Amino acid sequence: MDFSINPKGINDLFNLFDINLMLSADTKIAGSILGGEQRKFEVLAEMSRLDINNFTFSGNEVHVESQKRMDTTLVFASYKVRSDEQFINAKSVGQQLAFDADWKGNLIDMAFRVSQTNSSNYLSTSANVDICSGSNAHSYQSNGTESDRQNLAGE
């Protein structure tokens, strides 16, 4: 089953519940749901602007995909978020924000990157989580220099 949602008027709903969130009028949300032995859910959202409190995200795309077979408890999912430019109190502070997460059974890999506006500075961080082994590692990179990897389980 394919679906398409026009969130026109959703901002009034956010106001009703006192949520400081606003979606641009051109927001598009579309996706699909597939049942049966292999269940799948996918949604893609595009919006030129997203305001959360005094933060503004411009040129945005969110893609979520999830799959699960009925004969297993394992989940497979992919989450991708992109934003061309980020603002705090209407001042440009970041560019090319990207967040990716892949969940494959017992493993979750995540990565985040953003560049500072009018600068060569950037932040890049990643994490790898193995749910069953208890081994969780992350790395942090800023301006091209990678820090030491740490095992969050203390090993």
GIGIWO-V89829 format. One record per residue. N is the residue number from 0. RES is the residue in one small letter. OMEGA is omega as a letter, one per 40 degrees, with the letter a starting at -180 (999 if undefined). Layout:
# GIGIWO-V89829
n res omega
N RES OMEGA
N RES OMEGA
This chain:
# GIGIWO-V89829
n res omega
0 m i
1 d i
2 f i
3 s a
4 i i
5 n a
6 p i
7 k a
8 g a
9 i a
10 n i
11 d i
12 l i
13 f i
14 n i
15 l a
16 f i
17 d i
18 i a
19 n a
20 l i
21 m i
22 l i
23 s a
24 a a
25 d a
26 t i
27 k i
28 i a
29 a i
30 g a
31 s i
32 i i
33 l i
34 g i
35 g a
36 e i
37 q a
38 r a
39 k i
40 f i
41 e i
42 v i
43 l i
44 a i
45 e i
46 m i
47 s a
48 r i
49 l i
50 d i
51 i a
52 n a
53 n i
54 f i
55 t i
56 f a
57 s i
58 g a
59 n i
60 e i
61 v i
62 h i
63 v i
64 e a
65 s i
66 q i
67 k i
68 r a
69 m a
70 d a
71 t i
72 t a
73 l i
74 v i
75 f a
76 a i
77 s i
78 y i
79 k i
80 v i
81 r i
82 s a
83 d a
84 e a
85 q a
86 f i
87 i a
88 n i
89 a i
90 k i
91 s a
92 v a
93 g i
94 q i
95 q i
96 l i
97 a i
98 f i
99 d i
100 a i
101 d a
102 w a
103 k i
104 g a
105 n a
106 l i
107 i i
108 d a
109 m i
110 a i
111 f i
112 r i
113 v i
114 s i
115 q a
116 t i
117 n a
118 s i
119 s a
120 n i
121 y i
122 l i
123 s i
124 t i
125 s i
126 a i
127 n a
128 v i
129 d a
130 i a
131 c a
132 s a
133 g i
134 s a
135 n a
136 a i
137 h i
138 s a
139 y i
140 q i
141 s i
142 n i
143 g i
144 t a
145 e i
146 s i
147 d i
148 r i
149 q i
150 n a
151 l i
152 a i
153 g a
154 e 999
